[in-house]
Structure formats: C-alpha cells, structure tokens
C-alpha cells in the first residue's frame, strides 16, 4: 500500500508541475465548461467524467475551472499508475519489475499529456487499471460475488465515461474462465452479480435527462426523452462505430493493424517498451505471474488492432492526432507483458532489469517538450482574442471549429466573461440555438435558408460577426476582415481598415507545434487570417502558416483560395511580381489547385515567358475543372505566335470539353482556316 501511495505522490507532483494552467485545445474547454455548469458535452455525454470533475472542482476551488479539471486529470492519471502498481504486486511481480514497468508507462509522452490537460482519457485509464487490479487481486476466484460486483461496477461507471471500456471485457471474462474454473451455476451467479452492479454504475447516465430538463448552458442533443437519449448514447451524429464525423478510411481494413504497431512504436519514442512486451510473451511462464498470458494478449489485441479495424478511421494527420489517446488502453497490456520480461531479466541480476526499464523510459522523459504543458496558453489566448475583437452587444456566429466553440464555451459558461455577447454556433449544438426547435430536422438546404433568415436580422442591426473563412454568407452583405473574425457589411462597402492584431497574444513554441496536430491547426490560423488582410505582406504570413501547418486539413483549401484570390487581384492590377509569388505559393500549398496554375500561366505569358506559359497551361489542362479554360488560353498563346495548327488543335480540345460554345467554335474555325 505504501508503495502505491508513493507512486501516486510522485506522479502527482510531476503532473502538477507539467499540467496546463488553463483551457487547452480540442474538447478541453467543453469539458471544463460542463464541469462548471453541470452541462452535457458531446455524445455520448460522458456523465461519469462530468460528475467526478464537478466534485473535485467544487471540493478544491483552486484557480479557474480549466485549472481544476486539469488537476483532476493529474489526479486520475497518477491514481491509475498507483492502482496498476498494486495490481502488478498482486499478480506476483517483484518490486524492480513492477516499478520498472510503471516507469516505462508513466513516461510515455501520450500518457503524460493525457494527465496534463482536461480530457476523459485519464479517468478512462483509471477505470481500466481498476479492472486489471480486480483480475490480479482475485486471480483464481474471480467468479465469487465480491470480484464480480467490483468488475461490474467498474465497467458500468467506466462505460459512463468512455464506451471503449467494453473492449476490455472479453479479456476479463476469458481470464475469469481460465484462472478460475467454476461450475456453470457459479458462473451464472457471478455474471448476474456483475450485471446488477454494472446496471448500478450505468445509473450515472440518468444525469443526462435530469440535467438536460433544467436547460444547462451546454446541452448537447437535449436528451429529455427516450429517442433523444438513445441518439446521444449511441453517438448517432458521428455514426456509432465511427470515431469522427469524417467517417472511415477508403480501402481495406488490414492496413489498420500495421498502423497500430507503427503508431504505438512512435508514441513510445522507440521500440524498447514494445520489445519488452514481446519478450514478456515468451518469458511469461518463467516469470511466474498469477494471471495467464492470454489476459494481456487479448486485452491488447481488442483495444488496439481490433479497435482500429472496427472503426477503420481515415489516415489523415487530424485523425492520427486524435487516435493517440486511444493507445493508452493497449499500453496497459504492454506494461503487464513488460513486467514479465523484467521479472525474468531480474533473475539474471537486478541491474539488468533496471537498465532495461530506464532504457524504455528515457526516450519519453527526454521528449518532455511534447507533454510539458505548463506554458500552454494558446487556446486561452485565442478565446480571449475572439472576445477582445467583439464590440459590446455583438452577435457572433461560429461557422465550425472546435477550438472556437470550446474556448468560448469555457470563457462564457465557466468564467462568465462578456455576458453582453450573443454567441451561437451555426450547427445549433453548442451554444443557444437561435434557429428554432425544428432546425435539426431540416435538410441541408433548409438549414442554410433558416440560418440566413435569422442571421440577416443581426446583420441589419450592424452587429453581426462571423468566425469563418467565407467571404459571403447572408445575401446583400459582404464579410470584411475583422482581426480573427469577419464583420457583415453591406455589399460594396468600403474596407474598414481596422487593425485588431495588436490586441492579440500569440504565444507558441516549435516543440509543441511539432508534437501536437491540434496546436498546429490553431496556431496557423493567425498568420493565415492575417495573410488574407495584408496585401503585399501576405506572402510572408502565409508562408509562415504553411511551414507550421502543411498537414492541417483546413489549411490547404483555405490558404490555396486566399493565395489564388491574391494572385488574381495582383494580376488585375498588373503587379506581376506579387501575382507570381502568390500563385506559386498557392501551388505549393495546394498542388491540386488547377485555377492557380492556370492564372500562373497568364502571369508567365504577360511577362514574356512564353515557353513557361505553354508548359503551365498544359499542366493546368490535366485538371478536369480547368481543362477547357487551359486549352483556350493555350490556343490564344499559339494564336499570338501565329502557330495556327497548334492553335486550332488547342481550341478544338477546349471545344471538346465545352461542346456547343460559339466563341470556341469560332476561334477553332478561324485557326483551322489560317493553318491551311
């Protein structure tokens, strides 16, 4: 017991030193706001997390609510390691082996990071470690009432926090069968007891309809009746077996298995921990542990490769960044296998086991910059920057972006800042829905029409602002740059010339950007939006953003569009140097942007580089959307050079892609006539 207490104290101290001081990226702001206001976060509601975080935050009112919920993650993460330490002791490991394995696991960067920010995964790890503790503590008699009650209660509460706890159940049941042979009657009784206590734990889900009936600020899905409750519980907005709204990966699922082991090796910052886990499989029998090797193997297989195979998530950088936290569950099984390897190695000398443990832990400890969150104020700065941008009484409509939604949700619902503002998300999910009770039932076009009808009222009052990349949403109004936001103004209005950038804090570091996708996705927003507003200086800002966020999903299409418009406008003014720089960068940022390539060909032609223009037009013709225009420009280029046959062929190619166009027919006919 003392050993576990010391593990908890040591890792709590490390976690407090490293944890974020305020709201961070992704869902952090949402969960902190829900803990502060008894709100309902996104599906499936996570009621156990909200209840626990609310209880700790109320019992220890230290700092803002994000600080309190970050502290809860620290405590849950340290408690998970303490429980795991005692589980390994009951499994029959010696002190060197179990502490060495905990050292390896405790310094895996994703473990440290999940215990430094507000998320559900630290509590999820604690629940999983509790299941493992019961299996190890009661090995040989798991079908008795006490262990079955404990397993059932842990599962019920864990399911009310994160539903992937279900993937650990087969490993627990298999171990119960292998290590605790019992007659069918005893097994049936044990399952009944487990089911009863699981139902007791699942009662936490009653918080959703009960709290929703009182109209909390965050009320995702409003599950006040059975249909809406099941919609939230089964994650229908995402697709029950999908991890994100992006859906599933194209192609076969077998690639997900290779992905798992590749990602796990990268997360462990090297292969030492994995090598120990594989060695533990072979050395299990000689280690003499009280549980069977099938327990960690089935646990690892189902929470790791099978989980990815089942969900089949896309292979983009955004999804891969989100998946890192789901590797915590299989890491627990890897840690148990590593115990066996270290125990076997310890019989050849304690120094060997200790050396192996340190070798496995060292890469994660050395990568401290990826999990040391003490200086992470970027999401907080961003939310405060948005609020600073808005005049009193403004109406802000957010057109997507979790960091926008949840940083403002935290500042509004948890911190109570800027009560004068009217905040809405255009999905009608996070903030108060202004579009009517039937909005969610409308089709896509019906929703857009309803949005425009409602938002036009705020536009007419001159107080409508958007968080969006779009240039126009409401008919009759242009969206003009307003710092991080855009303001709706009547079509044809003169630019406002307001510079809000000096109001914003902009704190970030390269190590954090390299380590976390979500950091890159938010930090790159600053130079991207500033680049859209700075004319000739835009190239520098957008180049900076591209170097930060080349793998960020939102960046390519939006930055490519901004650069394309910049290049086109510069061409119209005859500023060929700026046009070329903008269009060449647009091609590097978004190689599939055929329109930018087409306009770049025009720049080359206008500046007398005809061979480059010809080559560029031909490349642009490979884009189906730009082929007709590219061949037309190519025909015009040949016409100017009096290459009549080439011009005729080019115009005919354009006509083939745009049949019936009278202008193309005329040019093709004239060029063919001159070629004779």
N, C-alpha and C positions, 0 to 999 in steps of 0.2 A: 504493500500500500504506500509506504514512504517513497519507494522508487517512482511510482506513478505520480505522486504529488510533486516530486522534484522535476519530473518530465513536464508536468503541466506548468509549473512555475517558470522553468527555464524557457520553454517555448512561448509562454505568455509574455514574458519580458521581451523576447526577441520580436514578437508580433506587435507589441505596443510601440516599440522603438521604430518599427518599419511601417506601421499602418498609415493609411491616408488620413489627413486631418479633416477632410470634408467630403462632399459628394464627388464621385468619380464617374467614369464613362458607363455607357450601356444602361443596364437596369438599376444601377445603384440608386439614382435619385428617386425612381419609382418605389423601390422597397423602403427607402428611408422615409419617404412621404407617407407610405401606407402604415408604417410602424408608428409614425407620429400622430396620424389621424384615424387610425383603425380603418384604413381603406382596403380596397380589393385590387391587387395587382393583376397583371395579365394572366390569362389562362395557363394552368388550371387553378389559379388563385392562391396557392402557397399559404394556406391558413396557419399551419404549424410554425412556419418561419415568422409570420406577422405577429402571432401571439407571443412567441419567445422574445422577439426583438422589442416588442412593445413593453413586455415585462421588465427586461433588463434596462431598457432606456428610461423607464419610469422609476426603477429602483435606484439607478445610478445616473442622475441627471447631470452628466458631465458634458459640457460643450453643446454644439448643435446636434440635431438628430442624426445627421450623417456620421458624425464622430461617434455617437453612441452605437449605431448599428455596425459601424466598422469595428468598434470594440467588441460587439457581440460575435462578429466573425473571428476575431482574435481568440476569444474565449472558447468558441466551438472548435476551432482548429486545434488549439492546444489540448483541449479535453479529448478530442479524437485520438491524438497521439498517446495521451495518458491511458485511455481505455485500451488502446491497442497494445501498449506495453504490458498491461496486466493480462490481456488475452494471450500474448505470447508466453508469459510466465506460466499460465495455466496449461498451455499446450505442451509445456515441458522443455522450453528453451533455457539455456544458461544466460547469465546476465550479459556477457560480452556479445552473444549472438543477437539478443533482442534489442539491446541498446544500439548496437551497430546497425541493425536493420532500420530502427527508428531514425537514426542519424541520416541514413541514406534517404529515407522517405521525407523526413522533415525539412531537408534542404533541396528537394526537387522544386525548381522555380514556380511551377504552377500551383504546388501545394502552398508555398509561402504567399504567392499572390492572392490566392482564394481566401487566405486568412488575414488579408490586409485591407480588403475592400468589402463593401456591402453587397453580398450575393447569397444565394441559398446553398452554395456548394460546401461551405464549411460545416453547416448543420447537417447536410446530406452525408458528409464524411463521418460525422459523429454518430449518426444513426447506423451507418454500415459497420463502423467499428464496434458498436454495441451488439449488433447481430453476430459479428465474429467473436466477440467476448463470450456471449452465451454459448455458442457452439464449443469453444475451447474450455470454458469453465465447467460445462456439464457433459463433456465428452463421455460416451458410454451409457448415459441415461437421459438422453435428450427427449424421449417420449413422455417423461414424467410431467406432472402438472406445472411445476414451477418453471422449468425451462420453456415449456410450450407457451405458457402465459407471457413470459418475458419476450419470447420471439414474436408472438402475435402482437403484443402492444408496441414493440419497436417497429414492426412492419406497418401497423396502422398509422402511427404517428409519422413514420418516415414517408409513407405514401402521401400523407397530407402536406409534406414538404416538397418532395421530388419523386415523381412517379417511377423513375428508373430504378428505385429500390426493388421493384418487382423482379428485376433481372437477377438479383442475388438469391431469391427464394429457392430456385431449383438446386443450387449448390448446398443450401442449408438442409433441404429435405433429403438430398442424396446422402449427405454426411450423417444425418439422423438415422437413415436406413442402414448405412454401412457400419457405423461405430456403435449403434445402439439397437441391436436386434431385439425385436419385441413381437409378441403375438398380434394378430390383426385387431383384436379388441382393444389392446393398449394403444395401438397406432390410431385407431378411430377416435378413441377418447382424447388422445393428445391433439389430434387435428381439430377436434371440436373445441377444446380449450383454447388453442391458438386462434381459431376463427372468432370465438367470443371476444377475446381480448383485442384482436385486430379490429373488430367492429367498434370496440370501445375507443380505440385510438382514432379510428376514422370519424368519430363523432366531432372531431375538431372542424370537419367540413361544414358543420352546422353554422359556423361563424359567417360563412358566405351569405346565405339568405337572410340571417338575422341582422347582420350589419348592413347589408345592402338595403334592407327595408327602411333604414334610417337615413339613407341618402348621403353617404360619406363623399368627400370631395373626389376621391378616386374610386370609381365603381365600375370596374371592367365587366361588361356583359350583363350587369344588373340581374343576378340570378335569384330573383324573388319567387319564381315558380319552377316547377319541375323541368319543363322544357329548357328554360334558360340555364338552370343549374347544370343539367346534363351537357348542354352546349359548352359551358365553361369547363366542366370536369373532363370532358373528352377532347378538349382542345380543337373544336371543330373549325375555328378560324384559321388554324395552322394546317389542318389535316392531322388526324390523331397520331399517325405514325411518322409524321414529318417533323423535323427539328425546327425549321424556319418556314416562312411564307414563300421562300424561293423554291420550295419543292425538293425534288430528288434529282440525283445525277443521271445524266444520259449514259447509256451503255450498260455493261454488265456489272453485277454486284461484287464479283470476286476481287476486283481492284480495291474494294474497301478493306479487305483483310490485310493486304500488303500495306495499305495506307495506315492501318492501326499500328503495326510494328514500326514503320518508319517514323510516324509521329511520336510514338512512345520513346523511341531512342532519342529523338531531338529534344523532347521535353525533359528527359533525364540528363541532358547535356553530356551525352556519351553513352557507351554501352556497358559500363561496369555493373550497374544495378540490374540490367537485363541479363547480363552474363551470370550474375549471381542467382537470378531467378531460374534460369535454365539449368544451372548447376544444381540448384536445390531439387529439381525434379529427379535427377539421377541419384542424388545423395540423400533423398528423403528417408529411405529405410534406415540408413546408418545414423541419421540424426536422432531417431528415436522419439519423434513427436507424437502426441496422443491423438491427433486427427489424421485422417487419410490424405494422401497427396491429391486425391480427386476433388477434395473440397476447394483448395485454391485454384486448381486447374479449371474446373467447371465455372467457378466464380469469374476467373479471368476471361475465359472464352465467351461467356454470355454478356458480361458487362463491357467487354472490349470489342473483338471482331464481330460477334453476333449483333451487338447493338448497332454498329456501323452498317452491317449487311442489311439489317432490318430497316433502318431509316434511310439508307442509301443517299447521304447528303451530298450536295454538289462539291466540286473540288476547287472552288474559288477561295481567294485569300480570306474573305469575310467569314465564310462558313468554317474554314480551317481554324481561324482565330477563336471562333465560338466553341469549337469542339474540344479545345484544350482542357477545359474544366471537366469534361465528361471522362477524361482519362484518369481522374482521381480514383474512381471505383476499381478499375483493374490494377492500379498501382498498389492498392491494399493487398491484393492477392500476390502480386510480385514481391511485396515486402515479406509476406509469410513464407514464400518459397526461398527468399534470400536468407531468412532465419535458419532454414535447414542447411543451406550452403555454409553459412558462417559457423553454425554449430559443428558441422563435420570438419571444417577447417580448423576450428578451435582445438580439436583433439590432436592436431599436429603442432599446436602451440598457440597460445592466446594472442601472441604478437601478429601471427599471420591473419587471424580473423579481424583483428583491429585494423591492420593495414588495408585489408580488402574493403572494410567499411569506410575508412577515411578516403580511399581512392574513389569509391562510389559517391560519397557526399561532396567531395572537393569541387567538382565542376559546377554543381548547383550553388554552393556557397560563393564561389568565385563570380558567378553571374548575378551577384546581389543587385546590380543596377536594374535588372528586369523585374525585381519584386520589392525593391525598397521604395515604398510609396509615400514616404514622409513629405516629400516636396511636390506631390501631385495635386496641383490646384487648377489644372487646365479646364476641367468640366465646370468647376465652380466659377472660374473667371469667365467662361463662355456664357453661363446663365446670367451672371451679373452684367456682362456686356450687353446681352439682349435687353435686360431691363433698363439699363442706362440709355439705350437707344430710343426708348419709347417715351414720348411726351405724356403728361398727365391725361388720363381718360382715354388712352388709345385702345384700339381693338386689334389684337394680334391673332392672325390665323396661321397655323403651322402646317405646311404642306409636306409632312413627312420628316423623319429624322429622330431616332430615339434619344439622342443626346439633347436635342432641342426640347422634346416633350418632357423628359425626366429631370433635366437640370432645372427647368422652370417649375415643374411639379414640386420638386423639393423646396425651391425658394418661395413658392407661393403657399403650398399646403402645410409644409413643415416649419418654415421660417416666418411666414406671414408677411413677406415683403410685397410692396406695391399693391395694396388692395384696390387701388384706383383702376388697375388694368383689367381689361376684358380679354381673357385668354381662351383660345379654342384650338383644337386640332381638327383638321378637315376630314378626318375619319370619324369624328364624333365618338371617340372611345375613351380618351384620357381625361380631357377637360369637359366642362359642361357642354352638352350637345345643343347647339342653337338651331338645329335644322328640323326639329320636330320628332315626335315619338315614332313615326313610321320610316325615318330616314334609313335605318339599317336594312329595311326590307326592300328598298328601291333597287332597280338595276343600275348599272354603271352610269348610263346617260341621265337617268332620273336623279341620281345623287349629284351629278355635276350641275344639273339645272337648278336643283334646290340650293346647292352651295352658292351659286352665282346670285340667285334671288335674295338670299339672306345677306350675303357679304356686300351686295350693292348698296344696302341701306347704310352700312358703316362708311362705305366709300363716299356716298352723297354727303355725309356729315364731315368728311375730311379727316377721319381718324382711323382709316383702315391701313394696316401694315401686314406684310407677309414675311414669313421665313420660307423662301423658295428660290429656285433658280429661274423660274419662268419670267418672261417679260410682260405677259398679259394673262389675266385670268377673268376679270369681270369686264363685260362689254362696255366700251366707252371710257375705259381707264387704262393708262399705261402704268407699268410698275417701274418706278425710278429708284436707283440705288440709294440706300439709306444706311450706310455702315454695313453691319452684318445682316440687315434686313432690306426690304423694299417697301416703298410707300406708293399707294394707289393715287394717281393724279389724272386729271382729265387728259384725254388723248390730245397730243400736240403741245402740251405744257412745256415750258422751258425748263431745262435742268436746274435743280435747286442749288447745286454747288455746296452742299453741306458736308463737311468733313468731320465724321464722328470717330475716326480711327484713333485719335489721341486720347479718347476716353477709355480705351480697352487695355486691360492687362493681357499679356501674351507670353505666358511662361511655359517653357517646354525644354526638353533636353534630348539629344540624339539617341542616347541609350534606351530611353523609354519608347521613343518612336520605333526603333529597330525591334523592340521586344513585343510590342502590342499593336495589333491591327487597329483597334478602336482609337488609340491615341493618334495614329496617322490619319485616320478618317476624319477626326475632328480638327486637329491642328492644321491640316492642309486647307481647311475651309477658309482660314483667314487670308492667306496670300491669293487664293483662288478668287474670292469675292472682291478683294482689293484690286486684283488684276483686272477685273471687269469694269473698274471705275477709274483707272489711272492713265488711259491713253497710251502714250509712248512708253511709260514706265511699266506697262502691263507685262511686257516680255520678261522682265526680271522677276516680278512677283509670281507669274505663272510657271516660270522655270523652277523657282524655289518650291512651289507646290508640287510640281511633277517629280522632283527629286525626293520629296517627302512621301508621296502617295501614289507612286506609279502602279501599285497593285490594288488600290482602293476602288471599289465598284462604281461609286457615284462619280469619281473624278474624271474618267476618260470621256464619257459623253458630254458632261457639262463643260469641262475645260476645253474640249475639242470644239464645242459650239461657240464658246466665248472667243477663242482664238480665230475661229472661222469668220465670225462677225467682225472682229477687229481687223483681220486681213482684208476683208471685203470693203469695209469702210475706208481703210487706208488706200486701197486701190482706187476707190471713187474720188478720193482727194488727190490722187497722183503721188502719194507718198509710197513709192515702190520699195524703198528700203525697209520701212516698217511692215509693209504688207508681206514682203518675202519672209522676214523674221517670224511674223505671226503664223503664217501658213506653214512654214517649215516646222515650227514647233507643234502646230496642230497635227501634222502628220506623225511626228514622233510620239506625241501623247496618245493619239487615236489613229493608228495606221489604217483602220477601216474607213476613215472619213474621206470618201471619194470626192465630196464637194470641195474640201480644202485643197485636194490635189488638183482638181480642175481649175480652181482660182489661181493656184500657184503657176500653172501653165500659162495663164493670162499674164501674170507678172513677168515671166520669162519672155513672153512674146513682146510685151510692151517695152521691155528694156533691151530688146535686140538679140536675146539669146535664143535664136530660133531652133537650134538643134535640141537644146534642153526643153524648150516648149513642146516640140514634137514628141520627144520621149515621154514627157509628163502627161500630155494628152492621151497617149496610147496606154499608159498605166491607168489613167482615170477611166478609160473605156472598159477596163476589166470590172468596174463596179456597175452592176445592172442598173442601179438607180441613176447613174450619171453617164451611162454609155451614149445615149442619144446626144446629149449636150457636148460630150467629149469629142465625138466624131464630127459634130457640127463645127466646133472650134478648130479641129484638125483640118477640116475642109477649108475653112476660112484662112488658116495659115498657109495651106498649099495654094489657095487662090492668090494670095498676095505674092507668092513666089512664082506664079504662073506655071505651077506644076498641075496642069489641067487634068491629066488622067488620075493622078493621086487625089486631087480634089473631088473628082467625080466619084471615085471609089469611097472616099470618106463620107460624102453627102449621102450616097446610097446606103452605106452602113447605118447612118443616122436615121434614114427613112425606114429601113428595115425594123428599127426599134421603136419608131414612132410613125407607123403607117398612116397615110392619108394627110399628112401635114403639108399644106400647099406651099409654104415657104421652102421646105426641104425639097419638095418635088421640083420647084422652080430652079433652085441652086444646082441640084443634081443634073437637071436637063441642060442648063447653061454650061456647066463644067464639061459634060459629056460632049456637047456640041463643039466647044473650044478644043477638046482633045483630038477631034477628027482631023 
